[in-house]
Amino acid sequence: MPDLPRAGSRILTVAVALSISVVVVEVVFCTVGYDFEPGREKARNAWPIFYRQPHIPVGDVFFQREGPATWSGKVLRTGYVLSGGRSEAYTNEPDVIVTYDSDGFRNPDTLSDWEIVVVGDSFVELGHLPSDALFTTELSRLVGLRVKNVGVSHTGPLAYVTYLEHFGAAPSTRHAIMIFFEGNDLLDLMRERDAVHRFETDGDRDYRSLEPQSSFIRAIWRTVRRLRPQRAKTELDAFFRERGVTLGYAPPDVTDLPDDLRAALDSSLVAWARAARKHRMTPWLAYMPCKRRVMHSYVRYAELNTDTWQPNDLPAYVRERALHYGISFVDLTPALRHESATGRMTYNEIWDTHLNRHGAAVVARTLADSLSR
């Protein structure tokens, strides 16, 4: 019978020695600043600008894009493939040239004054569309006024207020429109609220510079993760006129909103209205529905889809809160759903769930009608 205590002692000795070695190696590599992932900047820049996080600090805790900048190619196809997509989706997507001004927004550099500013996240940036297809560009044509696009992916309502303060005001500006996206603006709001709280409490803010990845332990962990077999990506949620679609976000029901989130939403609306009125602008909130709401009842769900989401009263709740603070409200849902009822797609089909060119045109017409009234 083997000497179990002696064997256990040897295993323990080896484990301790190995642990000490790993710690020593970790300290050495961190001290010398060795970079285990020297290609991270190149890998980030391989993505279209639209899908990158903004990383230039602005305000207390927020970020803007670097500018001026240009990206050309197939935005959707490139993002889809880099994310692990394996189908032929977007292979026929036309090449586009996507430009950003000196502040990292989707405007011509010649824009120095404007009557309307539109602020929001990726649904305003729409970095897969050329400049002439943006709904802000079409809105300008429809109303005969200059419109500034202040949209940045990966942002939320508190960032919108900061953007309005830093980039939204001009001598002629009279209307400030927040595009509130129901898919993730509430989540982004809580993330931004926590970031503001950390800054106000400890003076800490996040930075997104690509520092050398010097952790040996992290490098090993990431190597192991890359070796694990990847699950096939779930892309098809449903079929619209027999075309496969990804539905994406399922916005929460009002009854599921915790009290602190309700309070944070109210606080952000107060800040938005105050910032607009300080610059003598009329504050607006345009409710951007997610693809799932717009296409609900017009799709046939895939066999493996167990989704039970039903349209809820979140738009009505946001409308009530906006009007409570004197913010003009526009619900973009009816116009977009009308297009679904007639069989017209207003969002990208697979993987990406942003507005397509036609959806952007519908939004522009709806905003133009509301402004004219």
C-alpha positions in Angstrom: 0.0 0.0 0.0 1.5 3.3 -1.0 2.6 5.8 1.7 -0.3 8.2 1.3 1.0 10.8 3.8 4.4 11.0 2.1 2.7 11.2 -1.4 0.4 14.0 -0.1 3.3 15.9 1.3 5.1 15.7 -2.1 2.1 16.9 -3.9 1.7 19.8 -1.5 5.4 20.7 -1.9 5.1 20.7 -5.6 1.9 22.8 -5.5 3.6 25.4 -3.2 6.7 25.5 -5.3 4.6 26.0 -8.5 2.5 28.7 -6.8 5.6 30.5 -5.7 7.1 30.2 -9.2 4.0 31.6 -10.8 3.9 34.6 -8.3 7.6 35.3 -9.0 7.0 35.2 -12.8 4.0 37.4 -12.4 5.9 40.0 -10.4 8.8 40.0 -12.9 6.7 40.4 -16.0 4.6 43.1 -14.4 7.8 44.9 -13.2 9.5 45.0 -16.5 6.2 45.9 -18.3 6.3 43.0 -20.7 3.3 43.0 -23.1 1.8 39.5 -23.7 -0.7 41.0 -26.2 1.3 43.4 -28.4 -1.3 43.3 -31.1 -4.2 44.6 -29.2 -4.2 48.0 -30.9 -4.0 46.5 -34.3 -6.8 44.1 -33.4 -9.0 47.0 -32.2 -8.3 49.0 -35.3 -9.4 46.1 -37.5 -12.9 46.6 -36.3 -15.0 49.4 -38.0 -15.0 52.5 -35.9 -18.8 52.0 -35.2 -18.1 48.9 -33.1 -15.2 50.3 -31.0 -15.6 51.8 -27.6 -14.9 55.6 -27.6 -11.7 56.2 -25.6 -10.9 59.9 -25.5 -11.9 61.3 -22.0 -14.6 64.1 -22.0 -16.3 65.5 -18.9 -15.8 63.8 -15.5 -16.3 60.2 -16.5 -17.3 60.0 -20.2 -15.6 59.4 -23.5 -15.8 60.6 -27.1 -14.4 59.2 -30.3 -11.1 60.3 -31.7 -11.4 62.5 -34.8 -11.2 63.4 -37.5 -11.4 59.8 -38.8 -12.4 57.8 -41.8 -13.1 54.1 -42.3 -14.0 52.4 -45.6 -15.2 48.9 -46.4 -18.1 46.6 -45.5 -18.9 47.7 -42.0 -21.5 45.0 -41.2 -19.7 42.2 -42.9 -16.4 43.0 -41.2 -18.0 43.3 -37.7 -19.9 40.1 -38.2 -16.9 38.0 -39.3 -14.7 39.4 -36.5 -17.4 38.5 -33.9 -17.3 34.9 -35.1 -20.1 34.9 -37.6 -19.8 32.0 -40.1 -22.7 32.5 -42.5 -22.6 34.5 -45.8 -24.5 37.4 -44.2 -23.7 40.8 -45.6 -21.3 39.5 -48.3 -23.2 41.7 -50.8 -23.1 44.7 -48.6 -21.7 47.7 -50.6 -18.5 49.3 -49.5 -19.0 52.6 -47.7 -16.8 55.5 -46.6 -17.7 56.5 -43.0 -16.3 59.8 -41.9 -16.1 61.5 -38.5 -15.5 65.2 -37.7 -12.7 66.6 -35.5 -14.7 65.8 -32.3 -15.4 62.2 -33.4 -19.0 62.7 -34.5 -20.7 62.1 -37.9 -20.8 65.6 -39.3 -19.0 67.5 -42.0 -16.0 69.5 -40.7 -17.6 72.6 -42.3 -20.6 72.5 -39.9 -20.1 75.5 -37.5 -23.7 76.4 -36.7 -26.9 74.4 -36.5 -30.5 74.8 -35.5 -31.1 71.2 -34.3 -28.8 68.9 -32.3 -29.5 65.2 -32.0 -27.8 63.3 -29.2 -27.8 59.5 -28.5 -25.9 56.3 -28.8 -25.2 54.0 -31.8 -28.7 54.6 -33.1 -27.7 58.2 -33.8 -24.1 57.4 -34.9 -25.2 54.6 -37.3 -21.6 54.0 -38.3 -22.5 51.4 -40.9 -24.3 54.0 -43.1 -22.7 56.6 -45.3 -23.3 60.2 -44.2 -26.1 60.9 -46.8 -28.1 58.0 -45.3 -28.1 59.1 -41.7 -31.5 60.2 -40.4 -29.9 63.4 -39.1 -28.9 64.2 -42.7 -32.3 63.4 -44.1 -34.0 65.3 -41.3 -31.9 68.4 -42.3 -33.2 68.0 -45.9 -36.8 67.6 -44.8 -37.0 70.6 -42.5 -34.6 72.9 -44.2 -32.5 73.4 -41.1 -29.0 72.4 -40.1 -28.8 69.3 -37.9 -25.8 68.2 -35.8 -25.3 64.5 -35.1 -23.9 63.9 -31.7 -24.2 60.1 -31.5 -21.6 57.7 -30.0 -21.9 53.9 -29.5 -21.6 52.5 -25.9 -23.1 55.6 -24.2 -26.3 56.4 -22.2 -28.5 59.3 -21.0 -25.9 60.8 -18.6 -23.3 61.0 -21.4 -25.9 62.6 -23.6 -26.2 65.5 -21.2 -22.4 65.9 -21.2 -22.3 65.8 -25.0 -25.0 68.4 -25.1 -23.0 70.7 -22.8 -19.7 70.2 -24.7 -20.7 69.9 -28.3 -24.5 70.7 -28.7 -24.8 74.4 -28.4 -24.3 76.9 -31.3 -25.7 80.4 -31.8 -28.7 79.2 -33.9 -29.5 76.0 -31.9 -33.1 75.9 -30.9 -34.0 72.2 -30.5 -32.1 69.4 -28.6 -33.3 65.9 -29.3 -32.3 62.9 -27.2 -32.8 59.6 -28.9 -33.6 57.2 -26.1 -33.0 53.6 -27.1 -35.1 51.2 -25.0 -32.8 48.3 -25.7 -29.9 49.3 -23.4 -30.2 53.0 -22.4 -31.5 52.0 -18.9 -28.5 49.6 -18.4 -26.1 52.3 -19.6 -27.8 54.8 -17.3 -27.0 52.6 -14.2 -23.5 52.0 -15.4 -22.9 55.8 -15.9 -24.6 56.6 -12.6 -22.2 54.3 -10.8 -19.2 55.9 -12.6 -20.4 59.4 -11.6 -20.8 58.2 -8.0 -17.2 56.8 -7.9 -15.9 60.0 -9.3 -17.8 62.2 -6.8 -16.9 60.0 -3.9 -13.2 59.1 -4.6 -12.2 61.2 -7.6 -11.7 58.0 -9.6 -12.5 57.7 -13.3 -12.0 54.9 -15.8 -9.6 55.2 -18.7 -9.6 53.1 -21.9 -6.0 53.5 -23.0 -4.4 50.2 -24.2 -1.7 49.7 -21.5 0.6 46.7 -21.9 -1.0 43.5 -20.7 1.8 42.4 -18.4 0.0 39.7 -16.3 1.3 36.2 -16.9 -1.7 34.7 -15.1 -4.1 36.6 -17.3 -2.2 35.6 -20.4 -2.5 31.9 -19.4 -6.2 32.2 -18.6 -6.9 33.9 -22.0 -4.9 31.3 -23.8 -6.9 28.5 -22.1 -10.2 30.3 -23.0 -9.2 30.5 -26.7 -8.4 26.8 -26.7 -11.9 25.9 -25.5 -14.4 25.0 -28.3 -16.7 27.9 -29.0 -20.4 27.4 -29.1 -22.1 28.1 -32.4 -23.5 31.7 -32.3 -27.2 32.0 -32.1 -28.2 34.2 -35.0 -31.7 33.4 -36.2 -34.4 34.3 -33.7 -37.2 34.4 -36.2 -38.2 34.8 -39.8 -39.7 37.9 -41.4 -41.3 37.2 -44.8 -39.1 34.0 -44.7 -35.9 36.0 -44.2 -34.0 35.0 -41.2 -33.6 37.8 -38.6 -31.9 38.4 -35.3 -34.3 40.1 -32.9 -31.9 41.0 -30.1 -32.9 43.2 -27.2 -36.0 42.5 -25.1 -36.8 45.7 -23.2 -38.0 45.3 -19.6 -41.5 45.8 -18.3 -42.1 48.8 -16.1 -43.0 46.6 -13.2 -39.5 45.2 -13.3 -37.8 48.6 -12.9 -36.3 48.9 -9.4 -36.9 52.2 -7.6 -33.3 53.3 -7.9 -33.5 53.0 -11.7 -36.7 55.0 -11.8 -35.0 57.7 -9.8 -31.9 57.6 -12.0 -34.1 58.0 -15.1 -35.9 61.0 -13.6 -32.6 62.6 -12.6 -31.2 62.2 -16.1 -34.4 63.7 -17.7 -34.2 66.7 -15.3 -30.5 67.2 -16.2 -31.3 66.9 -20.0 -34.1 69.5 -19.7 -32.0 71.8 -17.6 -29.0 71.6 -20.0 -31.2 72.3 -23.0 -33.0 75.2 -21.5 -29.8 76.8 -20.2 -28.8 77.2 -23.9 -32.3 78.3 -24.9 -33.2 75.0 -26.6 -36.4 73.1 -26.5 -35.7 69.7 -25.0 -37.1 66.7 -26.9 -37.0 62.9 -26.2 -37.5 60.6 -29.2 -38.2 57.0 -28.1 -36.3 54.5 -30.3 -37.9 51.0 -30.0 -35.8 47.9 -30.3 -36.2 45.6 -33.3 -38.1 43.0 -31.3 -40.9 45.5 -30.5 -41.1 46.8 -34.1 -41.3 43.3 -35.6 -43.5 41.7 -32.9 -46.5 39.8 -34.5 -45.0 40.2 -37.9 -42.4 37.4 -37.5 -42.5 33.6 -37.3 -40.2 32.5 -34.5 -37.5 29.9 -35.1 -38.2 26.4 -33.7 -35.6 26.6 -31.0 -36.7 30.1 -29.9 -38.3 30.0 -26.5 -38.9 33.7 -26.3 -42.1 34.8 -24.4 -41.6 38.6 -24.5 -44.7 40.6 -25.2 -45.0 44.3 -25.9 -45.0 46.2 -22.6 -45.8 49.7 -21.4 -42.2 51.0 -21.2 -42.8 53.6 -24.0 -45.8 55.0 -22.1 -43.8 55.2 -18.9 -40.9 57.1 -20.5 -43.4 59.4 -22.2 -45.1 60.2 -18.9 -41.8 61.0 -17.2 -40.6 63.1 -20.1 -43.8 65.2 -20.3 -43.7 65.5 -16.5 -40.5 67.5 -16.9 -41.7 69.5 -19.8 -39.8 67.5 -22.5 -41.5 67.2 -25.8 -41.9 63.5 -26.7 -41.9 61.5 -29.9 -42.6 57.8 -30.1 -40.9 56.4 -33.2 -42.6 53.0 -32.7 -45.8 53.4 -34.7 -44.1 54.6 -37.9 -41.5 51.7 -37.8 -44.2 49.1 -37.0 -46.2 50.4 -39.9 -43.3 49.5 -42.2 -43.2 46.0 -40.6 -46.9 45.6 -41.3 -46.3 46.4 -45.0 -43.4 43.9 -45.2 -40.6 46.4 -45.3 -37.5 45.8 -43.1 -36.3 48.8 -41.1 -33.4 47.1 -39.2 -30.4 45.1 -40.3 -31.3 41.5 -40.6 -28.6 39.3 -38.9 -26.4 39.9 -35.9 -26.5 43.7 -36.0 -29.9 45.1 -34.9 -29.5 48.8 -35.8 -31.6 50.7 -38.3 -30.9 50.1 -41.9 -31.1 52.8 -44.6 -34.9 52.6 -44.9 -35.4 52.6 -41.1 -33.3 55.8 -40.8 -35.4 57.4 -43.5 -38.6 56.5 -41.5 -37.1 58.0 -38.4 -36.2 61.2 -40.2 -39.7 61.7 -41.6 -41.3 61.0 -38.1 -39.0 63.6 -36.5 -39.6 66.1 -39.2 -43.4 65.7 -38.8 -43.1 66.2 -35.1 -40.9 69.3 -35.4 -43.2 70.8 -38.0 -46.2 70.5 -35.6 
